[in-house]
Amino acid sequence: MAEDIITLGMRIEITDENVTDEERDSKPIYISQVENLFSNGDFEIDMPIYQRQLVLLHNGARYKFLFYGEKHNYEAVVVIKDRYKADNQYLLRVQLITQPEKVQRREYYRCCTTFEVKFHDIAEAEVNASNFDLLMEQYNGFNLEKLMLHGLVVDISGGGMKMISRFPNEPGSYKRLVFELPIEGKTETFSVCGQILSCELRKDTISRYENRLKFVKLGQNSREKIIRFIFEEERKIRSITRGNDE
């Protein structure tokens, strides 16, 4: 039953009702969380934020919700019943159209943010080597500044990132990515491997390329830190948005 699945504080990923798995990386994905539960089965969520702007989901509109549980993820179709502001917080009242069903995909959701990243090529043989972790540690000890290219990350998840670069990158190629994230008041440096999934020239420019990467052999500790950064970043954005409305 839905009341056994949906809980207070549960994270939600929101997409169009008819979005396919293949379209998920190219369509907007909104993030929210459950703020209140009602006796009739309705529930209340934060109005989502996308690129630091409130997203005004319309009353009567239907969406696909992906609920992130502690052990399992669930998906359901919902309808927006009402939107309102209470205690300086923008909220949505939501009704389930379908019962939540357990899904296995999409372990990680994306956070729209911006930070610089440096990267250089890694040979596929190195990525597949049994001593991959040792090779990565050796890279960390070298001064490779002259080999590094610069990019701008525009979104990140526990599974990968989207990066803007001045030069194209070959899909399927591997990169060592070096970047810093503020986590719990400290600056954490990451040196990880990523594989280029796609590289396309941006329509709004003649000199910038949009690259989708997935992390390869990312350690659990690094992944958990990245996810922690995403949660902290989301809280900051919501705090700023609420403060601007006071």
Residue pairs with C-beta under 8 A, 6 or more apart in sequence:
1 99
2 41
2 76
2 96
2 99
2 100
3 37
3 41
5 67
5 69
5 74
5 100
6 34
6 37
6 43
6 67
6 100
7 34
7 37
7 69
8 34
8 35
8 36
8 37
9 33
9 34
10 33
10 34
10 67
10 68
10 69
11 31
11 32
11 33
11 67
11 68
11 109
12 31
12 32
12 33
12 34
12 45
12 65
12 66
12 67
12 68
13 29
13 30
13 31
13 65
13 66
13 68
13 106
13 109
14 29
14 30
14 31
14 32
14 48
14 57
14 63
14 64
14 65
14 66
15 24
15 27
15 28
15 29
15 30
15 63
15 64
15 66
16 27
16 63
16 64
17 62
17 63
17 64
17 77
18 64
19 27
19 64
21 105
24 106
25 212
28 50
29 109
29 110
30 48
30 49
30 50
30 55
30 57
31 48
31 49
31 109
31 111
31 234
32 45
32 46
32 47
32 48
32 92
33 45
33 46
34 43
34 44
34 45
35 44
35 45
35 46
35 89
35 91
36 43
36 44
36 91
37 43
37 44
38 44
38 93
41 95
41 96
42 81
42 93
42 94
42 95
43 93
43 94
44 91
44 92
44 93
44 94
45 91
45 92
45 94
46 89
46 90
46 91
46 92
46 238
47 54
47 55
47 56
47 57
47 83
47 90
47 91
47 92
48 54
48 55
48 57
49 55
49 234
49 237
49 238
49 241
50 112
51 112
52 112
52 237
52 240
52 241
54 90
54 241
56 83
57 63
57 80
57 83
57 92
58 80
59 80
59 81
59 82
59 83
60 79
60 80
61 79
61 80
62 77
62 78
62 79
62 80
62 97
63 77
63 78
63 79
63 80
64 75
64 76
64 77
64 78
65 75
65 76
65 77
65 78
65 94
66 73
66 74
66 75
66 103
66 106
66 109
67 73
67 74
67 75
67 76
67 100
68 109
72 102
73 102
73 103
73 104
73 105
73 106
73 107
74 100
74 101
74 102
74 103
75 100
75 101
75 103
76 96
76 97
76 98
76 99
76 100
76 101
77 96
77 97
77 98
78 94
78 95
78 96
78 97
79 94
79 95
79 97
80 92
80 93
80 94
81 93
81 94
81 95
82 92
82 93
83 90
83 91
83 92
83 93
84 90
84 91
84 93
85 91
88 242
88 245
88 246
89 242
90 245
107 158
107 159
108 157
108 158
108 159
108 227
109 157
109 230
110 155
110 156
110 157
110 162
111 155
111 156
111 157
111 229
111 230
111 233
111 234
112 154
112 155
113 153
113 154
113 155
113 156
113 233
114 152
114 153
114 154
115 152
115 153
115 179
115 180
115 181
116 150
116 151
116 152
116 153
116 179
117 150
117 151
117 152
117 153
117 161
117 163
117 177
117 178
117 179
118 148
118 149
118 150
118 151
118 177
118 178
118 179
119 148
119 149
119 151
119 163
119 175
119 176
119 177
119 178
119 194
120 144
120 147
120 148
120 149
120 175
120 176
121 173
121 174
121 175
121 176
122 174
122 175
122 176
122 193
123 174
124 174
126 132
126 135
126 174
127 174
127 193
127 195
127 216
127 217
129 135
132 193
132 217
133 217
136 176
136 191
136 193
139 176
139 191
140 191
148 178
149 165
149 166
149 167
150 165
150 166
151 163
151 164
151 165
151 211
152 163
152 164
152 165
153 161
153 162
153 163
153 164
153 179
154 162
154 163
154 164
155 161
155 162
156 162
156 226
156 229
156 230
157 226
157 230
158 215
158 223
158 226
158 227
158 230
159 214
159 215
160 194
160 197
160 212
160 213
160 214
160 215
161 177
161 194
161 213
161 215
162 210
162 211
162 212
162 213
163 210
163 211
163 213
164 202
164 208
164 209
164 210
164 211
165 199
165 208
165 209
165 211
166 207
166 208
166 209
167 209
168 199
168 201
168 209
169 175
169 196
169 199
169 209
169 211
170 196
170 199
171 196
171 197
171 198
171 199
172 195
172 196
173 195
173 196
174 193
174 194
174 195
174 196
174 216
175 193
175 194
175 195
175 196
175 213
176 191
176 192
176 193
177 190
177 191
177 192
177 193
177 194
177 213
178 189
178 190
178 191
179 189
179 190
180 187
180 188
180 189
180 190
181 187
181 188
181 190
181 225
181 226
181 229
182 188
182 229
182 232
183 225
183 228
183 229
183 232
184 228
184 232
188 225
188 229
190 222
190 225
190 226
192 215
192 218
192 222
193 215
193 216
193 217
193 218
194 213
194 214
194 215
194 216
195 213
195 214
195 216
196 211
196 212
196 213
197 212
197 213
197 214
198 211
198 212
199 209
199 210
199 211
199 212
200 209
200 210
201 208
201 209
201 210
202 208
202 209
202 210
215 223
